Amino acid sequence: MRKLSVRTLPARGLTVLLLAVAVAVALPPAAVPGAHAADNGSWSVYPAASRSAVRPYFYLSADPGATLTDRVTVANKTDRPLTFRLYAADAYNTARDGGFAVRAQNEKQRSIGAWTKTDRDRVTVKARGSVTLPVTITVPEDAEPGDHPGALVALDERVDPAGDGSVAVGIRQAVGARIHLRVNGPTMPALSVDDVRIEHSRPLVPGTGKSRAVISYTLRNRGNVTLDPRVALRAEGLFGRTLLARDLKRIPSELLPRQQVRLTETWAGAPQLEWGEVRLTATARDTRESATASYIALPWLVVAALGVIAAAGTGLWTRARRSRARTS
Protein backbone atom coordinates (compact mmCIF):
# COMPACT_ATOMS: atom_id res chain seq x y z
CA MET A 1 0.00 0.00 0.00
CA ARG A 2 1.29 3.41 -0.93
CA LYS A 3 0.28 6.57 0.89
CA LEU A 4 0.23 9.96 -0.72
CA SER A 5 -0.58 13.48 0.38
CA VAL A 6 -2.53 16.18 -1.39
CA ARG A 7 -2.54 19.70 0.05
CA THR A 8 -5.75 21.70 -0.33
CA LEU A 9 -6.61 25.23 0.77
CA PRO A 10 -10.24 26.29 1.29
CA ALA A 11 -11.51 29.51 -0.29
CA ARG A 12 -12.14 30.99 3.16
CA GLY A 13 -10.31 30.62 6.42
CA LEU A 14 -6.75 29.65 7.18
CA THR A 15 -7.22 25.95 7.80
CA VAL A 16 -4.97 23.81 5.62
CA LEU A 17 -6.16 20.24 5.09
CA LEU A 18 -3.67 17.47 4.38
CA LEU A 19 -5.40 14.59 2.60
CA ALA A 20 -3.75 11.23 3.09
CA VAL A 21 -4.86 8.65 0.54
CA ALA A 22 -4.06 4.95 0.72
CA VAL A 23 -4.28 3.17 -2.63
CA ALA A 24 -4.14 -0.58 -3.15
CA VAL A 25 -1.01 -1.83 -4.85
CA ALA A 26 -1.63 -2.90 -8.43
CA LEU A 27 -0.87 -6.55 -9.10
CA PRO A 28 -1.29 -8.70 -12.19
CA PRO A 29 -4.26 -11.10 -12.17
CA ALA A 30 -2.04 -14.05 -11.32
CA ALA A 31 -1.00 -12.36 -8.08
CA VAL A 32 -4.52 -11.71 -6.77
CA PRO A 33 -4.47 -14.44 -4.05
CA GLY A 34 -1.61 -12.64 -2.28
CA ALA A 35 -3.08 -9.18 -2.68
CA HIS A 36 -5.15 -7.14 -0.24
CA ALA A 37 -7.72 -4.36 -0.30
CA ALA A 38 -6.90 -0.70 0.16
CA ASP A 39 -6.91 -0.24 3.93
CA ASN A 40 -5.64 2.32 6.44
CA GLY A 41 -6.54 0.33 9.56
CA SER A 42 -9.81 2.19 10.18
CA TRP A 43 -11.66 1.51 6.93
CA SER A 44 -11.12 -0.17 3.61
CA VAL A 45 -12.41 0.16 0.05
CA TYR A 46 -12.48 -2.73 -2.41
CA PRO A 47 -14.53 -4.23 -5.25
CA ALA A 48 -17.36 -6.39 -3.98
CA ALA A 49 -16.30 -10.04 -3.81
CA SER A 50 -17.21 -12.32 -6.66
CA ARG A 51 -18.07 -16.00 -6.21
CA SER A 52 -14.58 -17.07 -7.22
CA ALA A 53 -12.24 -14.67 -5.44
CA VAL A 54 -11.82 -11.49 -3.47
CA ARG A 55 -10.61 -8.70 -5.75
CA PRO A 56 -8.20 -6.12 -4.34
CA TYR A 57 -8.82 -3.67 -7.20
CA PHE A 58 -10.98 -3.11 -10.28
CA TYR A 59 -9.38 -4.69 -13.34
CA LEU A 60 -11.62 -4.04 -16.35
CA SER A 61 -11.65 -3.77 -20.13
CA ALA A 62 -14.24 -2.29 -22.47
CA ASP A 63 -14.85 -1.02 -25.98
CA PRO A 64 -15.29 2.72 -26.60
CA GLY A 65 -18.92 3.62 -25.95
CA ALA A 66 -19.51 0.71 -23.56
CA THR A 67 -21.08 0.94 -20.11
CA LEU A 68 -19.71 -1.24 -17.30
CA THR A 69 -21.40 -1.99 -14.00
CA ASP A 70 -19.72 -3.24 -10.84
CA ARG A 71 -19.97 -2.86 -7.08
CA VAL A 72 -17.74 -1.33 -4.43
CA THR A 73 -17.66 -2.11 -0.71
CA VAL A 74 -16.70 0.38 2.00
CA ALA A 75 -15.98 -1.36 5.33
CA ASN A 76 -15.79 0.48 8.67
CA LYS A 77 -13.40 -1.18 11.14
CA THR A 78 -13.93 1.29 13.97
CA ASP A 79 -16.41 1.16 16.87
CA ARG A 80 -18.34 4.24 15.71
CA PRO A 81 -20.20 5.25 12.53
CA LEU A 82 -18.20 6.98 9.81
CA THR A 83 -19.42 9.14 6.94
CA PHE A 84 -17.50 9.26 3.65
CA ARG A 85 -17.50 11.25 0.46
CA LEU A 86 -17.18 8.92 -2.53
CA TYR A 87 -15.55 10.03 -5.77
CA ALA A 88 -13.52 8.60 -8.63
CA ALA A 89 -10.16 10.13 -9.56
CA ASP A 90 -7.61 9.94 -12.35
CA ALA A 91 -4.16 8.61 -11.46
CA TYR A 92 -0.78 10.16 -12.21
CA ASN A 93 2.90 9.75 -11.32
CA THR A 94 4.22 12.09 -8.66
CA ALA A 95 7.00 14.46 -9.67
CA ARG A 96 9.11 13.60 -6.61
CA ASP A 97 9.63 9.88 -7.15
CA GLY A 98 7.15 8.71 -9.76
CA GLY A 99 4.85 7.11 -7.19
CA PHE A 100 1.21 6.29 -7.94
CA ALA A 101 -1.09 9.15 -6.93
CA VAL A 102 -4.66 10.27 -7.64
CA ARG A 103 -6.23 13.66 -8.25
CA ALA A 104 -8.00 15.43 -5.41
CA GLN A 105 -11.78 15.67 -5.43
CA ASN A 106 -11.72 19.34 -6.44
CA GLU A 107 -9.35 18.77 -9.37
CA LYS A 108 -10.45 18.34 -12.98
CA GLN A 109 -10.99 14.67 -13.84
CA ARG A 110 -10.49 13.87 -17.52
CA SER A 111 -10.47 10.09 -17.79
CA ILE A 112 -11.62 7.28 -15.48
CA GLY A 113 -12.34 9.86 -12.77
CA ALA A 114 -14.93 11.54 -15.01
CA TRP A 115 -16.42 8.30 -16.35
CA THR A 116 -17.01 6.51 -13.02
CA LYS A 117 -20.06 7.14 -10.82
CA THR A 118 -21.62 5.55 -7.76
CA ASP A 119 -25.32 5.85 -6.98
CA ARG A 120 -24.42 8.00 -3.95
CA ASP A 121 -21.58 10.44 -3.39
CA ARG A 122 -21.99 10.33 0.38
CA VAL A 123 -22.43 7.25 2.57
CA THR A 124 -22.55 6.52 6.31
CA VAL A 125 -21.22 3.14 7.43
CA LYS A 126 -22.16 1.82 10.87
CA ALA A 127 -19.56 0.66 13.38
CA ARG A 128 -17.91 -2.64 12.35
CA GLY A 129 -20.17 -2.67 9.31
CA SER A 130 -19.93 -2.30 5.56
CA VAL A 131 -21.93 -0.85 2.69
CA THR A 132 -21.87 -2.11 -0.89
CA LEU A 133 -22.81 0.30 -3.67
CA PRO A 134 -23.25 -0.07 -7.44
CA VAL A 135 -20.60 1.49 -9.67
CA THR A 136 -21.15 2.56 -13.28
CA ILE A 137 -18.35 3.32 -15.73
CA THR A 138 -19.50 4.98 -18.96
CA VAL A 139 -16.74 4.91 -21.57
CA PRO A 140 -17.11 7.70 -24.19
CA GLU A 141 -17.36 6.81 -27.86
CA ASP A 142 -14.17 8.78 -28.54
CA ALA A 143 -12.20 7.32 -25.62
CA GLU A 144 -8.54 6.78 -26.47
CA PRO A 145 -7.49 3.11 -26.59
CA GLY A 146 -5.12 1.92 -23.91
CA ASP A 147 -4.87 2.14 -20.13
CA HIS A 148 -6.88 4.57 -18.01
CA PRO A 149 -5.74 4.19 -14.37
CA GLY A 150 -7.44 5.76 -11.39
CA ALA A 151 -9.12 4.99 -8.08
CA LEU A 152 -12.47 5.00 -6.32
CA VAL A 153 -11.89 7.03 -3.16
CA ALA A 154 -13.70 7.11 0.18
CA LEU A 155 -12.85 10.40 1.92
CA ASP A 156 -13.55 10.69 5.64
CA GLU A 157 -15.60 13.80 6.39
CA ARG A 158 -13.90 14.30 9.74
CA VAL A 159 -10.96 16.66 10.11
CA ASP A 160 -8.49 15.33 12.66
CA PRO A 161 -6.11 17.73 14.44
CA ALA A 162 -2.49 17.72 13.35
CA GLY A 163 0.05 15.78 15.39
CA ASP A 164 1.32 18.96 17.07
CA GLY A 165 -2.18 19.90 18.25
CA SER A 166 -2.35 22.93 15.97
CA VAL A 167 -5.90 24.15 15.29
CA ALA A 168 -4.80 25.78 12.04
CA VAL A 169 -3.81 22.50 10.42
CA GLY A 170 -5.88 19.35 10.14
CA ILE A 171 -5.79 15.94 8.52
CA ARG A 172 -8.44 14.41 6.28
CA GLN A 173 -7.85 10.80 5.41
CA ALA A 174 -9.03 8.80 2.43
CA VAL A 175 -8.67 5.29 1.06
CA GLY A 176 -8.92 4.47 -2.63
CA ALA A 177 -9.39 1.17 -4.47
CA ARG A 178 -7.47 1.25 -7.72
CA ILE A 179 -9.25 1.09 -11.07
CA HIS A 180 -7.35 -0.32 -14.05
CA LEU A 181 -9.42 0.13 -17.20
CA ARG A 182 -8.12 -0.95 -20.60
CA VAL A 183 -10.07 0.58 -23.49
CA ASN A 184 -9.86 -1.88 -26.36
CA GLY A 185 -8.04 -0.84 -29.50
CA PRO A 186 -4.45 -0.42 -30.72
CA THR A 187 -1.86 -0.25 -27.94
CA MET A 188 1.41 1.59 -28.35
CA PRO A 189 4.19 1.10 -25.80
CA ALA A 190 6.57 4.05 -26.17
CA LEU A 191 9.29 5.19 -23.78
CA SER A 192 11.92 7.91 -23.99
CA VAL A 193 14.83 9.33 -22.01
CA ASP A 194 15.14 13.10 -22.35
CA ASP A 195 17.22 16.04 -21.11
CA VAL A 196 20.18 14.13 -19.64
CA ARG A 197 22.40 16.41 -17.53
CA ILE A 198 25.54 15.90 -15.44
CA GLU A 199 26.68 18.08 -12.53
CA HIS A 200 30.11 17.48 -10.99
CA SER A 201 31.25 18.16 -7.45
CA ARG A 202 34.98 18.74 -7.92
CA PRO A 203 37.89 19.11 -5.47
CA LEU A 204 40.14 22.15 -5.60
CA VAL A 205 43.35 20.19 -6.15
CA PRO A 206 43.55 17.11 -8.39
CA GLY A 207 43.75 13.85 -6.45
CA THR A 208 42.49 15.32 -3.18
CA GLY A 209 39.08 15.13 -1.57
CA LYS A 210 36.03 13.27 -2.79
CA SER A 211 34.33 13.80 -6.10
CA ARG A 212 30.92 12.82 -7.33
CA ALA A 213 28.56 13.49 -10.17
CA VAL A 214 24.78 13.79 -10.18
CA ILE A 215 23.11 12.57 -13.36
CA SER A 216 19.57 13.80 -13.95
CA TYR A 217 17.15 12.82 -16.68
CA THR A 218 13.47 12.73 -17.61
CA LEU A 219 11.82 9.35 -18.11
CA ARG A 220 8.69 9.75 -20.22
CA ASN A 221 5.91 7.33 -21.18
CA ARG A 222 4.85 8.51 -24.64
CA GLY A 223 2.47 5.62 -25.26
CA ASN A 224 -1.01 4.62 -24.15
CA VAL A 225 -0.22 1.67 -21.83
CA THR A 226 1.29 1.47 -18.36
CA LEU A 227 4.96 0.47 -18.41
CA ASP A 228 7.32 -1.16 -15.92
CA PRO A 229 10.56 0.51 -17.05
CA ARG A 230 14.16 -0.50 -16.48
CA VAL A 231 17.04 1.95 -16.87
CA ALA A 232 20.72 1.07 -17.34
CA LEU A 233 23.50 3.62 -16.83
CA ARG A 234 26.87 3.41 -18.57
CA ALA A 235 29.69 5.94 -18.41
CA GLU A 236 32.71 5.85 -20.70
CA GLY A 237 35.95 7.80 -20.57
CA LEU A 238 38.66 8.52 -23.11
CA PHE A 239 39.16 5.80 -25.73
CA GLY A 240 35.92 4.11 -24.73
CA ARG A 241 37.05 2.95 -21.28
CA THR A 242 34.10 1.80 -19.15
CA LEU A 243 34.02 3.84 -15.95
CA LEU A 244 30.57 2.88 -14.66
CA ALA A 245 27.90 0.32 -15.57
CA ARG A 246 24.86 -0.29 -13.39
CA ASP A 247 21.13 -0.94 -13.47
CA LEU A 248 19.32 1.88 -11.71
CA LYS A 249 17.06 1.05 -8.77
CA ARG A 250 15.13 4.26 -8.09
CA ILE A 251 12.74 3.82 -10.99
CA PRO A 252 8.91 3.94 -10.74
CA SER A 253 7.47 0.43 -11.00
CA GLU A 254 4.51 1.85 -12.92
CA LEU A 255 4.97 4.66 -15.39
CA LEU A 256 1.44 5.61 -16.42
CA PRO A 257 0.45 6.61 -19.95
CA ARG A 258 1.49 10.13 -20.98
CA GLN A 259 3.28 10.67 -17.67
CA GLN A 260 6.87 11.71 -17.03
CA VAL A 261 9.14 11.90 -14.01
CA ARG A 262 12.45 13.67 -13.40
CA LEU A 263 14.96 11.31 -11.78
CA THR A 264 18.52 11.61 -10.48
CA GLU A 265 21.35 9.15 -9.91
CA THR A 266 24.48 9.85 -7.86
CA TRP A 267 27.84 8.68 -9.17
CA ALA A 268 30.09 8.49 -6.13
CA GLY A 269 33.79 8.51 -6.89
CA ALA A 270 33.32 10.02 -10.34
CA PRO A 271 36.63 10.77 -12.08
CA GLN A 272 38.24 14.10 -11.29
CA LEU A 273 40.06 14.43 -14.60
CA GLU A 274 38.23 12.84 -17.50
CA TRP A 275 36.43 13.43 -20.74
CA GLY A 276 33.72 11.08 -21.90
CA GLU A 277 30.06 10.26 -22.29
CA VAL A 278 27.17 9.01 -20.17
CA ARG A 279 24.49 6.82 -21.75
CA LEU A 280 21.10 5.99 -20.25
CA THR A 281 19.12 3.14 -21.81
CA ALA A 282 15.46 2.66 -20.86
CA THR A 283 13.63 -0.54 -21.70
CA ALA A 284 10.07 -1.72 -21.19
CA ARG A 285 7.66 -3.96 -23.02
CA ASP A 286 8.43 -3.81 -26.77
CA THR A 287 10.28 -0.51 -26.44
CA ARG A 288 13.90 0.53 -25.93
CA GLU A 289 15.38 4.04 -26.09
CA SER A 290 18.74 5.61 -25.21
CA ALA A 291 20.06 9.11 -24.62
CA THR A 292 23.58 10.41 -24.03
CA ALA A 293 25.36 13.41 -22.61
CA SER A 294 29.03 14.35 -22.87
CA TYR A 295 31.00 15.54 -19.87
CA ILE A 296 34.39 17.03 -19.01
CA ALA A 297 35.62 16.51 -15.46
CA LEU A 298 38.30 18.98 -14.33
CA PRO A 299 39.38 19.97 -10.78
CA TRP A 300 38.87 23.62 -9.93
CA LEU A 301 42.63 24.29 -9.85
CA VAL A 302 42.98 22.96 -13.39
CA VAL A 303 39.97 25.04 -14.48
CA ALA A 304 41.55 28.14 -12.93
CA ALA A 305 44.91 27.40 -14.54
CA LEU A 306 43.31 26.93 -17.93
CA GLY A 307 41.42 30.18 -17.43
CA VAL A 308 44.65 32.04 -16.65
CA ILE A 309 46.37 30.51 -19.69
CA ALA A 310 43.41 31.38 -21.91
CA ALA A 311 43.34 34.95 -20.59
CA ALA A 312 47.10 35.32 -21.08
CA GLY A 313 46.89 33.91 -24.59
CA THR A 314 44.07 36.29 -25.45
CA GLY A 315 46.07 39.21 -24.10
CA LEU A 316 49.15 38.27 -26.11
CA TRP A 317 47.11 37.81 -29.28
CA THR A 318 45.43 41.19 -28.79
CA ARG A 319 48.78 42.90 -28.18
CA ALA A 320 50.34 41.29 -31.25
CA ARG A 321 47.42 42.35 -33.40
CA ARG A 322 47.65 45.93 -32.24
CA SER A 323 51.38 45.89 -32.87
CA ARG A 324 50.87 44.70 -36.46
CA ALA A 325 48.22 47.36 -36.95
CA ARG A 326 50.65 50.15 -35.89
CA THR A 327 53.45 48.93 -38.15
CA SER A 328 51.29 48.47 -41.25
C-alpha positions in Angstrom: 0.0 0.0 0.0 1.3 3.4 -0.9 0.3 6.6 0.9 0.2 10.0 -0.7 -0.6 13.5 0.4 -2.5 16.2 -1.4 -2.5 19.7 0.1 -5.7 21.7 -0.3 -6.6 25.2 0.8 -10.2 26.3 1.3 -11.5 29.5 -0.3 -12.1 31.0 3.2 -10.3 30.6 6.4 -6.7 29.6 7.2 -7.2 25.9 7.8 -5.0 23.8 5.6 -6.2 20.2 5.1 -3.7 17.5 4.4 -5.4 14.6 2.6 -3.7 11.2 3.1 -4.9 8.7 0.5 -4.1 4.9 0.7 -4.3 3.2 -2.6 -4.1 -0.6 -3.2 -1.0 -1.8 -4.8 -1.6 -2.9 -8.4 -0.9 -6.5 -9.1 -1.3 -8.7 -12.2 -4.3 -11.1 -12.2 -2.0 -14.1 -11.3 -1.0 -12.4 -8.1 -4.5 -11.7 -6.8 -4.5 -14.4 -4.1 -1.6 -12.6 -2.3 -3.1 -9.2 -2.7 -5.2 -7.1 -0.2 -7.7 -4.4 -0.3 -6.9 -0.7 0.2 -6.9 -0.2 3.9 -5.6 2.3 6.4 -6.5 0.3 9.6 -9.8 2.2 10.2 -11.7 1.5 6.9 -11.1 -0.2 3.6 -12.4 0.2 0.0 -12.5 -2.7 -2.4 -14.5 -4.2 -5.2 -17.4 -6.4 -4.0 -16.3 -10.0 -3.8 -17.2 -12.3 -6.7 -18.1 -16.0 -6.2 -14.6 -17.1 -7.2 -12.2 -14.7 -5.4 -11.8 -11.5 -3.5 -10.6 -8.7 -5.8 -8.2 -6.1 -4.3 -8.8 -3.7 -7.2 -11.0 -3.1 -10.3 -9.4 -4.7 -13.3 -11.6 -4.0 -16.4 -11.7 -3.8 -20.1 -14.2 -2.3 -22.5 -14.8 -1.0 -26.0 -15.3 2.7 -26.6 -18.9 3.6 -25.9 -19.5 0.7 -23.6 -21.1 0.9 -20.1 -19.7 -1.2 -17.3 -21.4 -2.0 -14.0 -19.7 -3.2 -10.8 -20.0 -2.9 -7.1 -17.7 -1.3 -4.4 -17.7 -2.1 -0.7 -16.7 0.4 2.0 -16.0 -1.4 5.3 -15.8 0.5 8.7 -13.4 -1.2 11.1 -13.9 1.3 14.0 -16.4 1.2 16.9 -18.3 4.2 15.7 -20.2 5.3 12.5 -18.2 7.0 9.8 -19.4 9.1 6.9 -17.5 9.3 3.7 -17.5 11.2 0.5 -17.2 8.9 -2.5 -15.6 10.0 -5.8 -13.5 8.6 -8.6 -10.2 10.1 -9.6 -7.6 9.9 -12.3 -4.2 8.6 -11.5 -0.8 10.2 -12.2 2.9 9.8 -11.3 4.2 12.1 -8.7 7.0 14.5 -9.7 9.1 13.6 -6.6 9.6 9.9 -7.2 7.1 8.7 -9.8 4.9 7.1 -7.2 1.2 6.3 -7.9 -1.1 9.2 -6.9 -4.7 10.3 -7.6 -6.2 13.7 -8.2 -8.0 15.4 -5.4 -11.8 15.7 -5.4 -11.7 19.3 -6.4 -9.4 18.8 -9.4 -10.4 18.3 -13.0 -11.0 14.7 -13.8 -10.5 13.9 -17.5 -10.5 10.1 -17.8 -11.6 7.3 -15.5 -12.3 9.9 -12.8 -14.9 11.5 -15.0 -16.4 8.3 -16.4 -17.0 6.5 -13.0 -20.1 7.1 -10.8 -21.6 5.5 -7.8 -25.3 5.9 -7.0 -24.4 8.0 -3.9 -21.6 10.4 -3.4 -22.0 10.3 0.4 -22.4 7.3 2.6 -22.5 6.5 6.3 -21.2 3.1 7.4 -22.2 1.8 10.9 -19.6 0.7 13.4 -17.9 -2.6 12.3 -20.2 -2.7 9.3 -19.9 -2.3 5.6 -21.9 -0.8 2.7 -21.9 -2.1 -0.9 -22.8 0.3 -3.7 -23.2 -0.1 -7.4 -20.6 1.5 -9.7 -21.2 2.6 -13.3 -18.4 3.3 -15.7 -19.5 5.0 -19.0 -16.7 4.9 -21.6 -17.1 7.7 -24.2 -17.4 6.8 -27.9 -14.2 8.8 -28.5 -12.2 7.3 -25.6 -8.5 6.8 -26.5 -7.5 3.1 -26.6 -5.1 1.9 -23.9 -4.9 2.1 -20.1 -6.9 4.6 -18.0 -5.7 4.2 -14.4 -7.4 5.8 -11.4 -9.1 5.0 -8.1 -12.5 5.0 -6.3 -11.9 7.0 -3.2 -13.7 7.1 0.2 -12.9 10.4 1.9 -13.6 10.7 5.6 -15.6 13.8 6.4 -13.9 14.3 9.7 -11.0 16.7 10.1 -8.5 15.3 12.7 -6.1 17.7 14.4 -2.5 17.7 13.4 0.1 15.8 15.4 1.3 19.0 17.1 -2.2 19.9 18.2 -2.4 22.9 16.0 -5.9 24.2 15.3 -4.8 25.8 12.0 -3.8 22.5 10.4 -5.9 19.4 10.1 -5.8 15.9 8.5 -8.4 14.4 6.3 -7.9 10.8 5.4 -9.0 8.8 2.4 -8.7 5.3 1.1 -8.9 4.5 -2.6 -9.4 1.2 -4.5 -7.5 1.3 -7.7 -9.3 1.1 -11.1 -7.4 -0.3 -14.1 -9.4 0.1 -17.2 -8.1 -0.9 -20.6 -10.1 0.6 -23.5 -9.9 -1.9 -26.4 -8.0 -0.8 -29.5 -4.4 -0.4 -30.7 -1.9 -0.3 -27.9 1.4 1.6 -28.4 4.2 1.1 -25.8 6.6 4.0 -26.2 9.3 5.2 -23.8 11.9 7.9 -24.0 14.8 9.3 -22.0 15.1 13.1 -22.3 17.2 16.0 -21.1 20.2 14.1 -19.6 22.4 16.4 -17.5 25.5 15.9 -15.4 26.7 18.1 -12.5 30.1 17.5 -11.0 31.3 18.2 -7.4 35.0 18.7 -7.9 37.9 19.1 -5.5 40.1 22.2 -5.6 43.4 20.2 -6.2 43.5 17.1 -8.4 43.8 13.8 -6.4 42.5 15.3 -3.2 39.1 15.1 -1.6 36.0 13.3 -2.8 34.3 13.8 -6.1 30.9 12.8 -7.3 28.6 13.5 -10.2 24.8 13.8 -10.2 23.1 12.6 -13.4 19.6 13.8 -13.9 17.2 12.8 -16.7 13.5 12.7 -17.6 11.8 9.4 -18.1 8.7 9.8 -20.2 5.9 7.3 -21.2 4.8 8.5 -24.6 2.5 5.6 -25.3 -1.0 4.6 -24.1 -0.2 1.7 -21.8 1.3 1.5 -18.4 5.0 0.5 -18.4 7.3 -1.2 -15.9 10.6 0.5 -17.0 14.2 -0.5 -16.5 17.0 1.9 -16.9 20.7 1.1 -17.3 23.5 3.6 -16.8 26.9 3.4 -18.6 29.7 5.9 -18.4 32.7 5.8 -20.7 35.9 7.8 -20.6 38.7 8.5 -23.1 39.2 5.8 -25.7 35.9 4.1 -24.7 37.1 3.0 -21.3 34.1 1.8 -19.1 34.0 3.8 -15.9 30.6 2.9 -14.7 27.9 0.3 -15.6 24.9 -0.3 -13.4 21.1 -0.9 -13.5 19.3 1.9 -11.7 17.1 1.1 -8.8 15.1 4.3 -8.1 12.7 3.8 -11.0 8.9 3.9 -10.7 7.5 0.4 -11.0 4.5 1.9 -12.9 5.0 4.7 -15.4 1.4 5.6 -16.4 0.4 6.6 -20.0 1.5 10.1 -21.0 3.3 10.7 -17.7 6.9 11.7 -17.0 9.1 11.9 -14.0 12.4 13.7 -13.4 15.0 11.3 -11.8 18.5 11.6 -10.5 21.4 9.2 -9.9 24.5 9.8 -7.9 27.8 8.7 -9.2 30.1 8.5 -6.1 33.8 8.5 -6.9 33.3 10.0 -10.3 36.6 10.8 -12.1 38.2 14.1 -11.3 40.1 14.4 -14.6 38.2 12.8 -17.5 36.4 13.4 -20.7 33.7 11.1 -21.9 30.1 10.3 -22.3 27.2 9.0 -20.2 24.5 6.8 -21.7 21.1 6.0 -20.2 19.1 3.1 -21.8 15.5 2.7 -20.9 13.6 -0.5 -21.7 10.1 -1.7 -21.2 7.7 -4.0 -23.0 8.4 -3.8 -26.8 10.3 -0.5 -26.4 13.9 0.5 -25.9 15.4 4.0 -26.1 18.7 5.6 -25.2 20.1 9.1 -24.6 23.6 10.4 -24.0 25.4 13.4 -22.6 29.0 14.4 -22.9 31.0 15.5 -19.9 34.4 17.0 -19.0 35.6 16.5 -15.5 38.3 19.0 -14.3 39.4 20.0 -10.8 38.9 23.6 -9.9 42.6 24.3 -9.9 43.0 23.0 -13.4 40.0 25.0 -14.5 41.5 28.1 -12.9 44.9 27.4 -14.5 43.3 26.9 -17.9 41.4 30.2 -17.4 44.6 32.0 -16.7 46.4 30.5 -19.7 43.4 31.4 -21.9 43.3 35.0 -20.6 47.1 35.3 -21.1 46.9 33.9 -24.6 44.1 36.3 -25.5 46.1 39.2 -24.1 49.2 38.3 -26.1 47.1 37.8 -29.3 45.4 41.2 -28.8 48.8 42.9 -28.2 50.3 41.3 -31.3 47.4 42.3 -33.4 47.7 45.9 -32.2 51.4 45.9 -32.9 50.9 44.7 -36.5 48.2 47.4 -37.0 50.7 50.1 -35.9 53.4 48.9 -38.2 51.3 48.5 -41.2 
